[in-house]
Amino acid sequence: MEPITHFLAGACIGRAGFNRKTACATLVATLAAEAADLDMFSEFGGPVDVLKHHRGITHTFLGTPFVALAVVALVGGIYVWRRRRRPPPRPDDYIPASRRTPPLRWGWLCLTALVAAFSHILLDWTNNYGVRPFFPFNPRWYAGSFMFIAEPVLWLVFLVALVLPWIFSLTDREIGARRTLFRGRNWAIFALAATLILGCWRWAEHAHAQAMFQNVQITKDPVLRMAFEPYPIDPWRWHAIIETPGYYQTAEINTHTGAIDSDPQDDILYKPQDTPAVEAAKRTFLGQVYMDWGQWAVVRDVGRDPAPGVSPPNLLTQRTWTTVEFTDLRFAYSMRGGAPTSPPTSLSGWVYIVDNRDDAGESMAGREQK
């Protein structure tokens, strides 16, 4: 999922009761829930490095505890340092029990961080990008593909759970009611429960879409595999992809109405020819990384079409170059629905191949891999 969902989920995890057990729980949960995405700093190595390392070791069962402990060490260390710099309380400094924050309990803080950090893997697994939770022992990608990567329904649920308690606290202040220190636990639990219910609902609709599709003959050719990609907000709409020996075909499914829409004229992509340039491109750094990640990768020799944002190689006249394009059909549809579209450039790659064998430049998202 995108960062907003992770941050909001972490805040709700902290406020669901951990903040009553230890100081800094909500802050630690919020940071730990997003900390795995620090692997995006691999972008400094180039766009292909991002694809290689994003959702890598920090998104695994092996690496997540270290991510969580790093957040605990940072936040807890700052908290202890600041406490030591404060002057000791005077005997007459009485603080009512309703306003006392709990002490820092390292065990509870570590548990809070672990729960929040593992929520990152769980949420990322729900969408169609996928995760590799057992890496490096098992490099396989796993993707639930039932939740869109940016889900406004989740934003609304989390924001309601976090904002309403703050609004109620302002109301209590206006009428002079006693201030409640740990307001919002029930709302946070509600938001987390609603997230689970929404996920289960979408999981069931995903299975329903698959069952509908298997009962309808979309093509006369043998189906090698199929996938069903989600749309945001609407849990009944799904984008279906099927692979046959000679082509890919897409369809739009509505599990609420039972409609399946597929036009053989517009929704078929014939498999591109496997040329020597394509084979050479698959052996490049970009090619190896992309073929490892791209579960529905399509590799095409697009001739002398230049890669977006990157100039073609400057060669002597007796040498020739061609562009090989890498795309993934999982992302070749618009979030608004309709006819298939080109995948976003941020998830597509291009390799310049010279004389059908030499790598003359690799790029993704309009940036060249140095």
N, C-alpha and C positions, 0 to 999 in steps of 0.2 A: 504494500500500500504506500501511498505518498506520505510525507512527513506529518501532515496535519492530523491524520487519523491516529498515527502512532503516539504523537504527543498527547492528544486528547484521551486516548485509551489509557496511557500511563498515568495521567492525572486522576482519572476515575479509579484506577487500581489503587493508587495511594490513598484516595479519600474513601475507599470502600471499607476501611477499618484499620489499615496499617498505620495511618497517622495517629491512631489512638494508642499504639504500642510503642512507638519510638519517634523521636524528633527527626525531622528531615525526610520523612517517609514519602510525602507527596512529591517533593523535589527530586528525590532519588528515583522514584517510579517514573516520573515524567521523562527524565534524562535517559534512564536505562531502557525505556520503551523505544527510544529512537537511536540510541548509541550505535546499534549495529550498522547503521547507514554511514558511519564514519569511513567505511570503505570507499565512499565516493571520492575521497581525497586521492585515490589512485588516478583520478583524471589528470593529475600533473604528469603522469607518465604517457598520456595520450588517450584518445577516445577508445582504442581497442583494449587498452589496459583496464578502462572502466568496465567494459563488457566482460572481461576475463575475471576481474576481482569482485565486482558488485554482486552481492548476495553470495559471497564466498565464505571464508572461514569465520567471519563474524556472525554469519547467519546459520551456524551449525550447532548441534548439541555439544560438540567439543569446545567450540570457541565462545559460546554464549556465557558460560559461567565466568570466564575471564573478563568479558565485556562488563558484566554486572559488577564484579568485584572492583574493576577499575573505577566505575562510577561511585561505588561506595567509598573507596579510598579517597577520591577527589572531594566529594561533598562532605563526608565525615571528617576528613582532615581539615578542611576549611572551617567546619563548625567547631571542632576542638580548638583550633588555633584562635578563633575569634572569642571563644569562651574564656580562654586563658588570658586574653588581653583585657577583658572587662574587669572593673573593680569588684571586689567581693561584696555581696549584699549586706546591708546593715541589718541589725536585729529587728528594727522596727519596720523594715520593708516587707509588709505582709501582702501576699498575692492570694486572692480568693481561689478556691479549688477550681471553680468554673473557668478560670483564666490561666491555669497552669498548663504548660506544655509538658509532655512526657520527656523523660531523660533520653539521651542517645543510647540505644541498645543495639549493639553491633550485630547480634544474631538476627533480630527482627529486621534490621536495615538490609542485611544480606539477603534474607528471604524475600523482602519487598522487591529488591533489585532483580533477583532471579525470576520471580513471577512476571515482572514487567518486561524483562529482556526476552523471556520465552514467548510472551505474547506477540513480540515482533515477528518471530518465525511463524507462528500460527496465522497471523493476519496476512503475511506475505504469501503463505501457502494457498490462501483462499483464491487468489487471482491467477490469471493465466501466464504471468511471467515465471512464476515458480521459484522454488528454493532447492538447495541441496543440503538437507539437514544432516546427512551422514557423511559428508565430505570430511577428510580426504579418503576415508575407508571405502565409501561408495560414492562415485561421482555423479550418480543419476539425479536428474531434475525431477521434482515432484510438484505438480500444480493442481489445485482443486478446480480452478477455472469456473467457479460459481459466483464470485464477487468481482465487480469491476474495480480496477486499480484505484479509482477515485470515486467513492460512494457518498453522495450528498446526504443520504438518509442517515448514515453513521455520524456525519458531522452534526446534523441537527440533533440527534439523540444525545451525543456527548455534550454539545453546547448547552442544551436544556438542563442536563444534569449538573453542569458546572456553574451556570449563570443563575438559575433560579434560587439556589441557596443564598447566593450573594444578594439578590434582590430582596429576599425575605429578611435577611439580616439588616438591610437598610430600613425596612418597615418596622422591625422590632426596635431599632434605634430611635425612630420617630416617636413611637408610643412609649418609650422608656422601659421596654421589656429587658429582662436579664440577657446579657450576651451569651450565646452558646458558642463554645470554642470549636467544637468539631461538628459543625452543621454540614449536612449534605451527604452523610453516609448512605442513607436509603436511596437518594437520587443516584449516587454513583453505582450502587448495586443494581438499581433499575436499568441504568445505561448498559452495564456489562451483560445483564440478563437479556436485554433487548438485542444486543449485538449477537449473542448466541442464538436467540430465536430467529433473527433475520438470516443468519448463516445457515441454520437448519432448514429454513423455508426455501432459501435459494438452492441449497443442496438437493432438496426434494424436487424442485422445479427443473433443475439440471438433469436429474434422472428421468423426470417425466418427458423432457424434450428428447432425450436419447431414445426412450421407449417409443415415442411418437414417430421418430424418424426411422426406426428400424421396422416399423409396421407399414411404411409407405415406400413404394418402389420409385425412387428418384432417378435412378439410372439402371440401364440394362447390364452394365459392365460390373464385374466383381468389385466389391468395396474392400480395400485393403485396411483402412482405418478411418476413424471419424473423430471429430472434436466439436465441442459446443462452447462458444465463447459468450461471456455475459455482456449485458448493457447496464449502464447506471440507472438507478432509481427503480426501473420496471423489472420485477423478478420474473415476469412471464415472457420476456423477449430474449431470444437467443440467436446467435449467428453460428450456423452449422458449416463445417468443412468436411468434405469427404475426399478420400484419395482412391483413385482407380489406377490400373496399370498405365494408362496413357494420359490422364489429366486429373485436375482438381476441380471440384464443383462445390459451390456454396449455396446456402439457402437461409431464409429467414423463418424462424419458428415462433409462434405465439402459443404457449401452453394454455392460456386462458380461453382463447377462441378455438384452438385446435387447428389453426391455419398454418400451412407450410408453403412458402412462396419461393420458387426457384425457376429461373428462366434459362433454358439451355443456351440461348443466344448470348446472354450477358454474364452468366454466372459460372462459366467454364473457363478454366485456365489450363491450356495444354502444357504438358511438361516440356521444358526447354531442352534443346539438344545439348548433349554432353560433349563439348568441344575440347581440344587440347588446351586452349586458354583457360577453360573452366577447371580442368584438372590441375593446371598449374596454380590457379588462384586458390584452390582448396588446400594446397600445400603451404601457402603463405601463413604468416602469423595471424592475420585477420581471418583467413579461411579456416584455420584450425580452431580458433576461438569461437567463431560464429557457428561452425558445424557442431561443436560441442553443445552450444546453448540453443541453437535454433531447432526446436522440435518439429517445426513445419517450414524448414528452410527451403527456399527456391533460389537456385543459382543460375544466372543467365549471362550469356555473352551478348552485350548490348551494342557491340561494334565500337564506333568511334564517338559515342556520346560521352562527353566529359562528366566526371563525377561532380556533384554539387559542391561548389566552393573551392575546388582544388583543380589547378591547371593540369592539363595532360602533359606527359613527358616531352621534352624537347630533344628530338632524336635526329640522327643523320638520315638522309633521304632513303638509304637502302634498307632501313629498319622499319618495321611496322608495329603499331600498338593497338590494343583493343581494351575495352572496359568490361570488367566482370562485376555484375551486381549481385549482392546478397540481400535477400528480404525474407521475412517470416510471415506466413499467412495468418498466424494468430492475431496479428495486429493490422491486417489489411481490410479493415471495415471502419466505418464512421460510427461514432457513439450515438449519432442521430438515426442510424439505420439507413436503408436504401441499398443502392448498388455498391459492390465492392470498390474499395479505393486503394491507393498505394499506401503501403506501410509508412509510418513517420520516418523522416530521415534520421532521427536520433536512434532508431533501431534498425537501420539499414547500413550496409557497407559496400564499398567499391574498391576494386583493385585494378590498377593498370598493369597489363601483361604485355611484354615486348617479345615479339617473335614467338609467340605461343609458349614461352617457357620462363621468361625472366620477370621478376617482380620489379615494377618501376614506380611504385607508390601505392599506399593504402590509406583509406580515409573512412570516417564515419561522422555523421552530423555536421558535415561541411568542414571538418578539421582533419588535417593530415596526421597520420601516425608516424612520428619521427623514429 
